[in-house]
Amino acid sequence: MDIAVSSTAILILLPFFLAVVLMIRIDSKGPALFTQIRWGKGGKKIRIYKFRSMRTDLCDHSGVQQTVLGDPRVTRIGAILRRTNIDELPQLFNVLKGDMSLVGPRCHAIGMLAAGMTYEELVPQYHQRHVMRPGITGLAQMRGLRGPTDRPGKARARIACDLHYIENFSIWLDIRILFGTVMSELVGGKGF
C-alpha cells in the first residue's frame, strides 16, 4: 500500500510540487528542499525530505530548536507550507525509498527537545516507538497533537498515541488514520 499510494501521489502531485518549488525559490534564497537526519525504524538514522520553510541562513539543520509562534526563521511561503503541512509532502519520496511509511509514529530529529528536555528524558519508553517505520502521519497527528511541544503533557500524549498505534496496528487503523488526517487538515489541524 505504501509504494502504490506514494508513487501514485507523487505522479499526481508533480505539477504542484514544481509550483511549490518555484514559490519557495522566489520567496527566499536557497534550495527548495530541506533534508534532516531523524530517527528511523530500529533506531537507524534516516535522511528525510521536506520543502524548505525557513531562511537558509537561520535554519537549524539539527532540528533540536523547535519553531515557535511568529518564529523569525520561517519565510512567508514557509508559514503557509507549515500551516497546511504541504512542507511534509516530499516525504512521499522517503516512503517510496522504504525509510518511512504513510502511517506510523512521526520521526523526530535526533536530540529533539520537548518542553526543554529530550524526549528520552521526558518519556523513558520513547525508543519503543522505533520498532516500526516512521510515518508521514500518525495517530497523534490525526488527533491534532502537532506543532511545538512546549508542555511535557503534550509531548507525553504524542508518545502515548505512538505506542497505542504500535500495540494496535492494523491495516484498518492505518486507513482510519489516513482518513482522519485528511479530515483534521480540512478543519485546520484541530484533530478528528
N, C-alpha and C positions, 0 to 999 in steps of 0.2 A: 504494500500500500504506500509506504514512504516513497519508493522510487517512482511509482506510477503517478502519484499526486504531485510530487516535487517537479518531475520532468515536464508534466503537462502544464503546471502552473508557470514554470519558467518560460516555456514556449508562448503561452498566452500573454504573460506579463512583460515579455521582452520589449515591446514598444514603450510601455510605461516605464520600465527600468531605464531606458535610454533617455526619456524625458526627465526623469528624476536626476540622472547623472548630469544632464545639461543644466538643470536648475541649480544644482549644488555648485557646479563649476562657475556659473555666472555670479552666484551669491558670494562666494569666497574663494580665496586661493587654496590650491592643494588638490590632492586626489579625491575622487568621488567616493571611493571605497575606503573603509577603515577596517583594519584587522587587529585582533587581540587574542592573546593566549588565555584560554579558560580551561576549567576542569571538564574532562570528558568521562566516558564510561571507564570504570575500573581505576579512576584517579589519573588516567592518561591525560596529558596536556594536548589540547587541540587548538587550532587557529580558526577563529570564527570570522565571518564577513558581515559587515553592516554598511549601510550608506552612512557616510560621514555627516555628523550633525553638529560638530564643534569646529572652532577655528583651529587650524593645524598648529599654530604657534602656542596655543594654550591647552590643547587636549592632553589627557592623561592616558597614555597607552597602556599603563598597568591596570587601569580600571579600579584601582583602590579608592580614588577620590570620587565619591558619588556626586551626581548633579543635584542641585538644589533649585528651588523656585527662583526664577529670574537669573539663573546662572549666566554670567557674562561670557562664558566659553561657548555657549550654544548660539549658532548662527540663526538668521531669520528663517531660512528654509529648514534648518535643523529643528527648530521649535515645532514646526508643522509635522515634520517627519517623526519626531518623538511622540507628539501628542496622538498621532494616528497609528503609531507603530510601523509605519512604512519603512523606517530605518532598519527593521529586522528582516525584511524580505530577502536580502541576499543570502540569508542563512538557508534558503532553499538549496543553494549550492552545497552547503555543508551536509544537508540531508542526502543529496544525490551522491556525495562522496562517501557517505556511511558514517561520518563523525557524529551526526545528530539524527534525531527522529522528528517527525512532525509534532508528536506529543511526548512529553516526558518532563522531568524536573528541569527548569531553566538552568542553563550553565552559567556559572559565576566566574568572574575574574579571580585568578589566584590571589589570595590575601585580601579579598574584598571585605570591606568593613560594613557592619550593620550596627547602628546605634553606637558608633565609635569603637566597636570590638570586632575581631574577626569572627566569622560565622562559626569556626571551630571552637572558639572560646565561649560563644553565646549558646551554642547548641551542641552538646557532646556527641550526639549521634549524627552530626552533619554529613559525614562522609558516607553514610549508608545510602544516601541519595545517588551515589555514583555507581550503584550496581547496574543501572540502566543507562542507555544513551540519553543525553540531554535532549530536550525538545525545544522547538520554536515557541510552543505554548505549552501550558500545563494547567493542572487543577487550580493552582494559586492564581494564575493569570485570569482564568475563567471567573474566579470568584472576586476579581478586582484587586487582588493583593499585588500591586505593581508599583513602580516608582521608587523613590528613595526610601530606604528603611532606616528612618531616624529614631524609631522606638523599638526596644527589644521585643515587645509583644508582637509587632508586625513581622519582624524577622522570624520569630519562632512560629508564627502562624503560617508563613510561607513554607518553612521546612516541614511542619506538620502536614500540610497539604501534599508536599512531595512524597513523604513517607506513606501517607494514606494511599496515594496513587500507586506506589510501588507494591504495597501489600494487596491491593485490589485490582491490579492490572487486568484488563480485558480489552478486546477489540471494540466492544460496545461502549466501554468507558472512554476510549480514545475518540470514538465518533461523537459521544456526548460532549466531550471537552472541546473538540473542533467546532461543533455547532454552537456550544456555549460561548466560546471565544469570539466567534463572529457576532453573535447576539450582543455580547458585552461591548464589543467595539462599536456596534450600532447605537448603543445607549451611552457612549462616551467613556467606556472603560470602567464603569461603576460596578461591574460584577453582574453575574446572571445566576 
